[in-house]
Amino acid sequence: MKTPRWYGPGCCGFKLGACAASIIWLIMGNFCFIGDNLQLPKTENEQTVSVKVAAERVDVNGEDSLRIWAFVHDSNRMAPVILLNLRTWRHHNPNMDIVIVNDTTVRNYIPDLPDEFFRLYPAAKSDAFRAAIIYYYGGFYADLDILVMESLSSMVDLLQTHDIVSYTSTDDPKCQDHFSSNFHGGKRGNPFSAVWWDNIKEKITRVCDVGEMAENKVCCHAKDQLNPRECHIPWGHLEHLKIPSQDHDLSPKSLVNVTSSTRACLSGKQAFDVSLVDIGPELFWRPWPYSYNGVQCKRVGDNMHCTGTKQRTVENFFGRKAYHLFFTGCSDKMMSKEELLGGDLLLSHIYRQSLGIPDPDLKYEQQHSDQANVCK
């Protein structure tokens, strides 16, 4: 096992030994980097997890489809919930490289990255990054709020015969109308990613008309505001550009080659986004079995069955290949690894299922007595 290399003046103000001893946190940015391996916490009988953190440009030779890319927006510490997600990636996919890129290193990988990239808000940065990194290097992109439950080998296999591989909650196995890019794979140089990245670059470098910085339009420059501190990007719009026909601000070149790409999706009951319509992502952060606001949910086989104010069944809820946890909608990044793995939250149960950890003997009434503001 390689010893992590440290770059920068000391370690963000701490002594090197103290930082090396604490493997829970990953500190990135201008001051402190981990070069070859990030040592993630491990369970009994599990080998130490290593993740390549791109303090320098890492070797990207080898099989493209056996690589997972992720983006960290700034120099904040990675919360335990993110490190646990990374641990699930490695636990089920020991043969895949995991490469994490941040603001400091992103230019090492994307040669035509516009300066405007650094004026995007964090979610828009990751939208732009995923389009470019798959175009230039192929493999898989994953948001850091993806929790993996099993091997991704079937998606790797699909990538051998398709340009793009992803998932969708609709019945659309060919990903024609809509699919998620928060976890998706693509072939290096594929036409779909090429058009997506070209369209993003065109949108963020153009000069918009007077007043358009306040409209539902992508603008990093306007005639009355040439270099604002932050670009104006309607929420999720750079991600939506992957299907250019759905862009109200469409330009003629935007559709070139998109229809020539081949795509495959895990769809319907295999999708990674699973939530109840009237509950949402907070479901993962409440005690399990779920009982809140007049709704009770329990596990029946791999299904989730809910009764109360509205009866419904979410088929194959517990049989998904991965889950998108939607941290932008709900998360508690202050919870420790021990709380997350040992608690009574639905998320805790899913982490234990993923990592093969037995459920502890929990007493529901002693845990999380006030859940009213779980997603505040």
C-alpha positions as CSV (number, residue, x, y, z in Angstrom):
1,M,0.0,0.0,0.0
2,K,1.4,3.4,-1.0
3,T,1.8,6.1,1.7
4,P,-0.3,9.2,0.8
5,R,1.9,12.1,-0.5
6,W,1.2,15.5,0.9
7,Y,1.7,18.7,-1.1
8,G,1.6,22.3,0.0
9,P,2.9,24.2,3.1
10,G,2.5,21.7,5.9
11,C,-1.1,20.6,6.0
12,C,-3.4,23.5,6.2
13,G,-1.8,24.8,9.3
14,F,-1.6,21.4,11.1
15,K,1.5,19.3,11.7
16,L,1.9,16.6,9.0
17,G,1.9,13.7,11.4
18,A,-1.4,14.8,12.9
19,C,-3.0,15.1,9.5
20,A,-1.7,11.8,8.3
21,A,-3.1,10.1,11.4
22,S,-6.6,11.4,10.7
23,I,-7.9,9.7,7.6
24,I,-11.6,10.7,8.1
25,W,-11.1,14.1,6.5
26,L,-9.8,15.0,3.0
27,I,-8.6,18.6,2.8
28,M,-8.2,19.9,-0.7
29,G,-7.6,23.2,-2.4
30,N,-4.6,25.6,-2.5
31,F,-3.0,24.4,0.7
32,C,-3.1,20.7,1.2
33,F,-3.4,17.8,-1.2
34,I,-3.3,14.0,-1.0
35,G,-1.5,12.8,-4.1
36,D,-1.8,9.0,-4.7
37,N,-4.3,7.6,-2.2
38,L,-7.0,8.7,0.2
39,Q,-7.3,6.2,3.0
40,L,-10.9,5.7,3.8
41,P,-12.3,4.1,6.9
42,K,-12.8,0.4,6.5
43,T,-15.0,-2.3,8.0
44,E,-13.7,-5.5,9.5
45,N,-12.3,-7.9,6.9
46,E,-12.3,-5.1,4.3
47,Q,-9.1,-4.0,2.7
48,T,-8.1,-0.3,3.0
49,V,-9.8,1.8,0.4
50,S,-7.7,4.0,-1.8
51,V,-8.9,6.8,-4.0
52,K,-6.8,8.8,-6.4
53,V,-7.0,12.5,-5.6
54,A,-5.8,14.6,-8.4
55,A,-3.4,16.9,-6.7
56,E,-1.3,16.4,-9.9
57,R,-2.5,15.0,-13.2
58,V,-2.9,11.3,-12.6
59,D,-2.2,8.7,-15.2
60,V,-5.3,8.2,-17.2
61,N,-4.0,5.4,-19.4
62,G,-5.8,2.0,-19.3
63,E,-9.4,1.0,-19.9
64,D,-11.6,4.2,-19.9
65,S,-14.7,2.3,-18.8
66,L,-12.9,1.3,-15.5
67,R,-12.6,4.9,-14.2
68,I,-15.0,6.9,-12.1
69,W,-14.6,10.7,-12.1
70,A,-15.9,13.1,-9.4
71,F,-15.6,16.8,-8.8
72,V,-15.1,18.7,-5.5
73,H,-15.9,22.3,-5.7
74,D,-13.7,24.0,-3.2
75,S,-11.2,23.4,-0.3
76,N,-13.9,22.4,2.3
77,R,-13.4,19.2,4.0
78,M,-15.2,16.2,2.7
79,A,-18.0,15.3,5.2
80,P,-18.1,11.7,6.6
81,V,-21.3,11.0,4.5
82,I,-19.3,11.7,1.4
83,L,-16.4,9.6,2.5
84,L,-18.8,6.7,3.2
85,N,-20.2,7.1,-0.3
86,L,-16.7,6.8,-1.8
87,R,-16.2,3.8,0.4
88,T,-19.2,2.1,-1.2
89,W,-17.9,2.9,-4.7
90,R,-14.6,1.2,-3.9
91,H,-16.2,-1.7,-1.9
92,H,-18.2,-2.9,-4.9
93,N,-15.8,-1.9,-7.6
94,P,-12.2,-2.7,-6.5
95,N,-11.0,-2.9,-10.1
96,M,-12.1,0.7,-11.0
97,D,-10.0,3.8,-10.6
98,I,-11.7,6.7,-8.7
99,V,-10.3,10.1,-9.6
100,I,-11.4,13.3,-7.8
101,V,-10.7,16.7,-9.4
102,N,-11.1,20.1,-7.9
103,D,-10.8,23.8,-8.9
104,T,-7.0,23.7,-8.5
105,T,-6.5,20.7,-10.8
106,V,-9.3,20.9,-13.3
107,R,-7.2,22.7,-16.0
108,N,-4.8,19.8,-16.0
109,Y,-7.5,17.7,-17.5
110,I,-9.7,20.0,-19.7
111,P,-7.5,21.9,-22.2
112,D,-10.2,24.3,-23.4
113,L,-11.7,25.1,-20.0
114,P,-13.1,28.7,-20.2
115,D,-12.2,31.2,-17.5
116,E,-15.9,31.6,-16.9
117,F,-15.9,28.1,-15.3
118,F,-14.5,29.6,-12.1
119,R,-17.4,32.0,-11.9
120,L,-20.0,29.2,-11.9
121,Y,-21.8,28.2,-8.7
122,P,-20.7,24.8,-7.4
123,A,-23.5,22.7,-8.9
124,A,-23.0,24.3,-12.3
125,K,-19.3,23.6,-12.1
126,S,-20.0,19.9,-11.7
127,D,-22.5,20.0,-14.6
128,A,-19.8,21.5,-16.9
129,F,-17.1,19.2,-15.6
130,R,-19.0,16.0,-16.2
131,A,-19.7,17.0,-19.9
132,A,-16.0,17.8,-20.5
133,I,-14.4,15.0,-18.6
134,I,-16.4,12.2,-20.3
135,Y,-15.8,13.8,-23.7
136,Y,-12.0,13.9,-23.2
137,Y,-11.4,10.7,-21.2
138,G,-14.5,8.5,-21.1
139,G,-15.4,6.4,-18.2
140,F,-18.1,7.3,-15.6
141,Y,-18.9,10.5,-13.8
142,A,-20.6,10.4,-10.4
143,D,-21.9,13.1,-8.0
144,L,-20.5,12.6,-4.5
145,D,-24.1,12.0,-3.2
146,I,-24.2,8.6,-5.0
147,L,-24.3,5.6,-2.8
148,V,-23.4,2.3,-4.6
149,M,-25.0,-1.0,-3.6
150,E,-23.3,-3.5,-6.0
151,S,-20.9,-3.9,-8.8
152,L,-21.2,-1.5,-11.7
153,S,-20.0,-4.2,-14.1
154,S,-23.2,-4.4,-16.0
155,M,-23.0,-0.7,-16.8
156,V,-19.4,-1.1,-17.8
157,D,-20.5,-3.9,-20.2
158,L,-23.2,-1.6,-21.6
159,L,-20.6,1.1,-22.3
160,Q,-18.8,-1.3,-24.6
161,T,-21.7,-1.0,-27.1
162,H,-23.1,2.4,-26.4
163,D,-21.9,6.0,-26.4
164,I,-23.7,6.9,-23.2
165,V,-24.9,4.8,-20.2
166,S,-27.1,6.2,-17.4
167,Y,-30.4,5.8,-15.6
168,T,-33.9,7.2,-15.8
169,S,-37.0,6.9,-13.6
170,T,-39.1,6.7,-16.8
171,D,-39.7,3.7,-19.0
172,D,-37.0,4.7,-21.5
173,P,-34.2,2.2,-21.7
174,K,-32.7,4.0,-24.7
175,C,-32.5,7.4,-22.8
176,Q,-34.1,9.3,-25.6
177,D,-36.3,11.8,-23.8
178,H,-34.7,12.2,-20.4
179,F,-31.9,10.7,-18.3
180,S,-29.8,11.7,-15.3
181,S,-26.2,12.8,-15.6
182,N,-25.5,12.8,-11.9
183,F,-24.2,9.2,-12.6
184,H,-23.5,8.4,-16.2
185,G,-20.8,6.9,-18.4
186,G,-19.6,7.7,-21.9
187,K,-17.0,6.7,-24.5
188,R,-14.1,9.0,-24.9
189,G,-14.9,11.5,-27.7
190,N,-18.5,10.4,-28.1
191,P,-20.7,12.8,-30.2
192,F,-23.2,13.3,-27.4
193,S,-20.7,14.6,-24.9
194,A,-18.9,16.6,-27.6
195,V,-22.1,18.6,-28.4
196,W,-23.0,19.0,-24.7
197,W,-19.5,20.4,-23.9
198,D,-19.5,22.7,-27.0
199,N,-22.9,24.1,-26.1
200,I,-21.9,24.8,-22.5
201,K,-18.7,26.6,-23.7
202,E,-20.8,28.7,-26.2
203,K,-23.4,29.6,-23.5
204,I,-21.0,30.7,-20.8
205,T,-18.6,32.7,-23.1
206,R,-21.1,34.6,-25.1
207,V,-22.2,38.2,-24.4
208,C,-25.9,38.5,-23.6
209,D,-28.1,41.5,-24.3
210,V,-28.8,44.2,-21.8
211,G,-31.0,42.9,-18.9
212,E,-30.6,39.2,-19.7
213,M,-28.5,38.5,-16.6
214,A,-31.8,38.5,-14.7
215,E,-33.7,36.3,-17.1
216,N,-34.0,32.5,-17.5
217,K,-30.9,32.4,-19.6
218,V,-27.3,31.3,-19.2
219,C,-25.2,34.5,-19.0
220,C,-21.6,35.1,-17.8
221,H,-21.4,38.4,-19.6
222,A,-23.9,41.0,-20.7
223,K,-23.6,44.3,-22.5
224,D,-24.5,46.1,-19.3
225,Q,-22.6,43.8,-17.0
226,L,-19.6,42.3,-18.8
227,N,-17.8,40.6,-16.0
228,P,-20.1,40.0,-13.0
229,R,-18.7,38.2,-10.0
230,E,-20.8,35.1,-10.6
231,C,-22.4,33.8,-13.8
232,H,-26.1,33.8,-14.0
233,I,-27.1,30.1,-14.5
234,P,-30.7,29.1,-14.0
235,W,-30.7,26.1,-11.7
236,G,-29.7,22.9,-13.5
237,H,-29.6,24.6,-16.9
238,L,-26.1,23.4,-17.9
239,E,-27.2,19.8,-17.1
240,H,-30.3,20.2,-19.1
241,L,-28.3,21.2,-22.2
242,K,-27.4,17.5,-22.6
243,I,-30.8,17.3,-24.4
244,P,-30.4,20.4,-26.6
245,S,-33.9,20.1,-28.1
246,Q,-35.3,21.0,-24.6
247,D,-33.3,24.2,-24.5
248,H,-35.5,27.3,-25.2
249,D,-32.4,29.2,-26.1
250,L,-31.4,26.7,-28.9
251,S,-28.9,27.6,-31.6
252,P,-28.8,25.8,-34.9
253,K,-25.5,24.0,-34.3
254,S,-26.7,22.7,-30.9
255,L,-28.3,19.5,-32.4
256,V,-25.4,18.4,-34.6
257,N,-24.5,14.7,-34.0
258,V,-26.7,14.3,-31.0
259,T,-29.1,12.0,-32.8
260,S,-26.2,9.8,-34.0
261,S,-25.2,8.8,-30.5
262,T,-26.3,5.5,-28.9
263,R,-27.6,5.5,-25.4
264,A,-28.7,2.9,-22.8
265,C,-30.4,3.5,-19.5
266,L,-31.3,1.5,-16.4
267,S,-34.9,2.5,-16.2
268,G,-38.0,2.4,-14.0
269,K,-37.5,0.1,-11.1
270,Q,-33.7,0.1,-11.7
271,A,-33.3,3.9,-11.5
272,F,-31.1,5.4,-8.8
273,D,-33.5,8.2,-7.9
274,V,-36.0,6.6,-5.5
275,S,-38.2,8.7,-3.3
276,L,-41.9,9.1,-2.4
277,V,-43.5,12.0,-4.2
278,D,-44.8,13.7,-1.0
279,I,-41.7,12.9,1.1
280,G,-38.6,13.4,-1.1
281,P,-35.0,12.9,-0.2
282,E,-35.6,13.5,3.5
283,L,-36.8,9.9,3.6
284,F,-33.2,8.7,3.9
285,W,-32.6,10.9,6.9
286,R,-35.5,9.7,9.0
287,P,-35.6,6.8,11.4
288,W,-36.5,3.4,9.9
289,P,-39.1,1.9,9.9
290,Y,-40.5,5.2,8.7
291,S,-43.3,6.8,10.7
292,Y,-43.8,10.5,10.3
293,N,-46.6,13.0,9.5
294,G,-49.3,10.3,9.2
295,V,-47.3,7.9,6.9
296,Q,-45.8,4.6,7.9
297,C,-43.4,2.7,5.7
298,K,-41.7,-0.7,6.1
299,R,-39.7,-3.2,4.0
300,V,-41.5,-6.0,2.3
301,G,-39.0,-8.1,0.4
302,D,-37.1,-5.6,-1.8
303,N,-40.2,-3.3,-1.9
304,M,-41.1,-0.4,0.3
305,H,-44.7,-0.5,1.4
306,C,-46.3,2.6,2.9
307,T,-49.7,3.1,4.6
308,G,-51.5,5.9,6.3
309,T,-52.7,9.1,4.7
310,K,-51.8,7.6,1.3
311,Q,-51.0,3.9,0.5
312,R,-48.3,3.2,-2.0
313,T,-45.6,0.7,-2.8
314,V,-42.2,1.6,-4.2
315,E,-41.1,-1.5,-6.1
316,N,-37.5,-2.7,-5.8
317,F,-36.7,0.2,-3.5
318,F,-34.1,-2.0,-1.7
319,G,-32.8,-3.7,-4.8
320,R,-31.3,-0.8,-6.7
321,K,-27.7,-0.8,-8.0
322,A,-27.2,2.6,-6.4
323,Y,-29.0,5.6,-4.9
324,H,-28.8,9.3,-5.6
325,L,-29.3,10.9,-2.2
326,F,-29.9,14.4,-3.4
327,F,-27.8,16.3,-0.9
328,T,-28.9,19.6,-2.3
329,G,-32.4,18.7,-1.1
330,C,-31.6,17.1,2.2
331,S,-28.4,16.1,4.1
332,D,-26.7,16.3,7.5
333,K,-23.0,16.6,6.8
334,M,-22.3,17.1,10.5
335,M,-23.1,13.5,11.3
336,S,-20.0,11.4,12.1
337,K,-19.1,8.1,10.4
338,E,-20.1,6.3,13.7
339,E,-23.5,7.9,13.8
340,L,-24.1,7.2,10.1
341,L,-23.1,3.5,10.3
342,G,-24.6,2.8,13.7
343,G,-27.8,4.8,13.7
344,D,-31.4,4.0,13.0
345,L,-31.9,6.2,9.9
346,L,-33.0,4.6,6.7
347,L,-29.6,5.8,5.3
348,S,-27.8,4.0,8.0
349,H,-29.6,0.7,7.2
350,I,-28.7,1.2,3.5
351,Y,-25.0,1.9,4.3
352,R,-24.9,-1.3,6.3
353,Q,-26.6,-3.3,3.6
354,S,-24.1,-1.9,1.0
355,L,-21.0,-2.6,3.2
356,G,-22.1,-6.0,4.6
357,I,-22.4,-4.7,8.2
358,P,-25.0,-6.3,10.5
359,D,-27.8,-4.1,11.8
360,P,-27.2,-3.3,15.5
361,D,-29.9,-3.8,18.1
362,L,-31.5,-0.3,18.0
363,K,-34.3,1.0,20.1
364,Y,-36.4,3.3,18.0
365,E,-37.7,5.5,20.8
366,Q,-34.1,6.3,22.0
367,Q,-33.0,7.6,18.6
368,H,-33.7,11.0,16.9
369,S,-36.6,12.1,19.0
370,D,-37.1,15.4,17.1
371,Q,-37.2,14.9,13.3
372,A,-39.4,17.8,12.4
373,N,-36.6,19.8,10.9
374,V,-34.5,17.0,9.4
375,C,-34.0,18.9,6.2
376,K,-33.9,22.5,7.4
